[in-house]
Amino acid sequence: MHERARLLQEKFLHHLGAERRLSPLTVVNYRRDLAQCMAYCDSAGIEDWDRLNTAEVRGWVAAMHRQGLSGKSIQRALSALRSFYRYLLREQAVARNPASGVTAPKSARRLPKTLTTDQAARLMAFDASDPFEQRDRALLELLYSSGLRLSELVQLDLAELDLSGGLVRVTGKGRKVRDVPVGAKARDALREWFAVRGQFAAPEQAAVFVTRRGKRLGARAVQDRLRQRAAKQGMEVPVHPHMLRHSFASHLLESSGDLRAVQEMLGHANISTTQIYTHLDFQHLASVYDKAHPRARRKTPA
């Protein structure tokens, strides 16, 4: 593509970060998806964004499908391209949005993997004999207690935690703010961590979770610590931070049945996203039924 096309893309990415105030990770994802489209345009001899038409967008979708990308990944890439063209239309750089009406192939919706309540309890049942084990237990308890995303956990500041009131204020996707309850176990673990946090964090450090050098703990470090802790606790399944969020949602819905409340606590924009946990809940109920109901048991041969 010509230099003008690349310049328009960079202006759009700057617009996402500076004007729409999307997270750096979201901007990185937009950059990656648009770079894929630009590479396809280069291979097809398309020199500028105003030369791309709907048939060629469909060709790009087909190429991604042949490469083995999931329907969800293709849909995300299409969404990025549509957003980019809405920006180009606003800037009067193009006359149409060729991605409008183009859909991604559907892929089977996989249910998220969760821990059982016993597995979740076992994961956090360890003696915190040093400050960083106390930190790790506090962040595990908070992830499971409040259903935070990994990005929300590592961005969390001290001012956003109200332990006496049992609340945490979270800035989620789209910079939407929500208040989520913090359970008693998580509050106790956080108090233990705060009692030793000052040994590592400078007074001006706002982050709740810090490294040995007093810097804000990063997402990769949380993932690594959780994987190591799961191995030490003898977990039968690999555990990652989002699994604790899924477990939070599934266990809460199973106990309360209040889908709207779970949606609000998770920070889902659409309740359809939350409804996937009703399938998990139904699987559990079906399993209980199969084991317990006299009409569900198969007859044993005489």
N, C-alpha and C positions, 0 to 999 in steps of 0.2 A: 504493500500500500504506500501511497505518497506520504510525504512528511506532514502534509496538512491533516491527513486522517489520524496520524499518531498524535499530533498536537491536540486535536479535538478530544481524543480519548483521555489524554493527560488532564485537560481542562475539566472534563467530566469527573474524573477521579478526585481532583482537587475540590470540585463542587460537593461531592459526597462527604468528604471529610470536613471541609471548612464551613459549608453552608447548611447541609443536612445533618452534620455532626454525627455521622455514623461511626461505629467503632473502627479502629485500625484494622482489625481482623476482617470485618465486613468489606472494607475497601480492598484489602488483599484478595479476597474471594472474587470481587468484581473484576479486579485487574486480571486474575487468572482466567476467568471465563471469557472476557473480551479478548485476551491474548489468543485463546483457542480459536475464536471466531476470526480474528485478524490473520492467523496462520492459514486457516481454511481459505480466506479471501485471497491471500497471496498465491496459494496453490491453484486457485481457480482463475487467476488473472484479473481479479476485481481490485481496482486502483483506489477507490474512495468509498466512503460510507453511503453516498448518494447513488452509487451504482449497484448496491446490493438489493436484490428483489426477493419477493416471497418464495419463489421456486428455489432460489439459491439458499435461503435460510433453511428450507426443508431439506436441501441437500446436505447442509451442515449438520442438521439433526440426524439424518441417516448415517452420516460419517461417524458421529459420536456413538450412535447405536452399534455400528459395526465394530467400533473399538472396544465395546463391552461396557460402556458407561451405563449406569442404572437410569431408570426413568426419572428418579428423583434428582440425580445430578444433571441430567439433560434439561429438566424443567427449571432448575436453578440457573443454568447457563442462559436459557431462553429469557428468563425473567430479567437477568442482567442486561441482555441485549435490548429488550423492550424498554427498560428504564433508560438506557443510553440513548435510544432513539427519541424518547419523550423529551430528553434534554436537548438533543439536536434539533427537534422541531421547535422547541422554545427559543433556541438560538438562531432559528431560520437557516440552519446549515443543510437541512434536507427537506423534501416535500412530503414524505410519507414514512410510516413505520412498517417496514417489511416483515417484522416479527409478530405483528398483530394477527391473532387468529391461528398461529402455528402452535401446535400442541406436541408435547413429548409423548413417546410411547409409554403406556402404563406398565409398571412393574408390580410384582406381588408385594403387598405391604407386610413387612416383617414386624412381629410383635417384639417390643423391647424386652431384653432379659433383665430379670429382677432377682434379688436375694429373697429368701424366705425370712420371716421375722427372727427365726432362730439363727440363721446365718448372719444376719445383720448384727444381732447381739454378740455372736461369737467374734465377729470382725473387730469389735471395739472392746472386747473383754481382755485387756492386757494391762500389766503393771507399767505405769509410766514412771520409770526410774530416773529419767533425765529430762531436762527442759524441752528437748525436741521431740521426745516421745509424748510429752504433755501437749506440745503444739499439735502433733499429728492426731492425737486423740480428739483434741478440740475441733480441728477442722473436719475430721470424719463425722463426729457427732453433729456438727453444724450442717454438713452436706445432707445427712440423712434426716435430721430434725426438721429442716426448713426447705428441703428440695431445691437448693441453689444450683445454678449452672456453675461449671468450673470457672468461667470468666467472671461471674458475679462474685465468687468466693475470693479470687485473687485480687479483685479490685476493691474489696471491702475495706472501709476505713473505720477507725475507732468511733468516730462521731455517729456512725450509722447503726451502732449496736446499743440497745437499751436493755441491759440485763435485768434491771429491777422491774421493768415493765414486760419483759419477755418478748421483745420485738426486735427485728432487724429490718432496716430500710435498704432495699435492693434496687440498683439501677440495672434493668435488664435490656432486652433487645429493643432497638428503636429508642433507647434512652428513656424508656418508660419506668417510672418509679412505683414500687409497691412495698407494702409493709407485710411481713410474714412472721408468724409466731416462732419463738425459739423455745424448745422443750427444756424441761428441768435438767435432764442429763447433759444436754449441750451447754446450758448455762453454767452448771457445775464445772464441766471440763474447760470452758472458757475462763472462768475465774482462776482455775489452777494455772492455766497458761499465762494469764495476765500477771500473776504473782511473780513470774520469772522472766517475762518478756523484756522488762526494763534492763536486764543484764546484757541484752544484745541490741535493742533498738534505742536510737537517740530520742530525746524528748520531742523533737520536731517530726519524727517519723509517724505518719498517719496510718500506715497499713496495719491491719489486725494481725496478719501472719507474716513473719519476717524470717530471713535466713540467719545463719551464724554470724554473718557480717552486718546484720541489721538492715539489709535491703528487703524490699517487698518480695515475698515468695512468688515464684513464677508458676505458670500452669504445668510446664513439663516436670518441674520438681514435685508438684502435688501428685501427678500421675505416677511418677517413679516411686514415691513414698507409699502410695496406696497399693501399688503392685507388690512392693516388698512386704508390706504389712499383711496383705492377704496371704502371701506365701508363708510367712511366719505363723499365721493363725491357722494354717492347714485348710484353707478354703478349697472346695472342690472345683470351683470355677474361677476363671480370671476376672478380676474386679477392676473397674475403672470408675472415675468420678460420676459419670452420667448414670451408671448403674444404680448408684445411691439415690439419685434424683428419681429414676424410674421406680425404685423400691419405695421411696417416700410416697409417690403418687398412688401406686398400687395398694399399699397397705392402708393409706388414709381413705381411699375410695372404698376399699373392702370393709372398713370399719364403719364409715359414715354414710356411704351411698350418696353423698352430696357432690355431684359433678361440678356444679357452678363454683362451689367453694374451692375445690381442688384446682379448677381452671384459674381462679384468681390468685391462689397461692403460687402456682407454677408460672404465672405471668404469660399464659397463652393468649394470643389475640383472638383466636377462634376456638370455640368449644369443640369443633371437630377434631382438633389436635389432641385435646384431652380425652376424647371418647375412646381412643385406642386402649386406655386403661380399663374401660368397661369390659373389653374382650379378655384382658388378663384376669379380671375379677370373675368373669363367667367361667373361664377355664378352671379356676380354683373351685368354684361352686359345683361345676360339673364333676370334678374329681371327687369332691366330698359326697355328692349324690351317688356316683357309681359305687363308692365304697360302703355307703350307709343305708341307702334305700332298699327295702326288701324286694321291690319289683325291678330294681336295676341289676341285681345280682344274677349272674348266669347260673343256670342249673348245672350241678355237677353230675357226671354220668353215674348211673346206678351201679 
